[in-house]
Every structure is written in structure tokens, then in C-alpha cells.
Amino acid sequence: MSDLVDRTLAEWRRGGHVWGQSDCLLSIGDYLAAAGHVDVAARFRGTYDDEAGAQAVMDAHGGPEGLIDMTGAVRAAAAPVRGDVALVQGIGALCTGATFALRLDRGVVEVNTRFVQPTAVWSVQL
């Protein structure tokens, strides 16, 4: 049986990275909305079409941390667990348990959690 993490990763792998439609910023927002948090991705979808535009949105809203905070997700007090959202080198990532999955312009990349230290983590109840 698949959970929201599995379904999200399948969607990320099925579709491509498109600035302003399905980029890393909006993909994390969509995941958080599906998990019951405020849908902030809808507010920004279609308002930019390149990396500079995404950066301008982040800069105007407190960076990726500010955008994730806008969803109402709560910062985690413990190590990330499956389903949590984290920032890995400034990029929103989804914790699968053993890895952090990131949706990049070159595809979905998964990095073992042992090899990276996220700068921030938000708890997401599945």
C-alpha cells in the first residue's frame, strides 16, 4: 500500500520540472497541501517561468523557510522522519525515511540521510 510520500515521488518522477508549474518550490508546496497544510503553491503557480523568477518569489517571502512556514507546517524538534519536509542546501526535500528526495531540474534525486544535514525540518503527519 502506498502513502502520500510514495504517491508524491511517483508524481515527481512521472512529470518534469517546469519553472512556475512543477519546480522544487511548488512541488514541496503541493505535497504540504496534500498533507493538509495551507496551499501556498497555488498563489505562485504561473507567476514566473525561470530560476530567477523562483528566486524573486523566495526572496520576497523570507526564502524557502518563509514559504514553507506560510503553509502552517510546524518546525520539527527531532530528527526528520518519513513524510517530513526539510531544506537540503537551500532546496526543499521530502524525507522518505532513508533518503531525502529533491525534485531538481534534472530529475528526482535521492540522497541518503546519513550524508546530509538539513538546515531546517518541518513535521508532516501522514
Protein Blocks (a to p, Z undefined) as FASTA:
>chain_A
ZZfklmmmmmmmmpccdehklgmklmmmmmmmmnopacfklmmgopacbfklmmmmmmmn
opjklmmmmnopacdfbdcdehiacdeehiacddehjaccdddfkbccdddfklpccfbd
cdddZZ
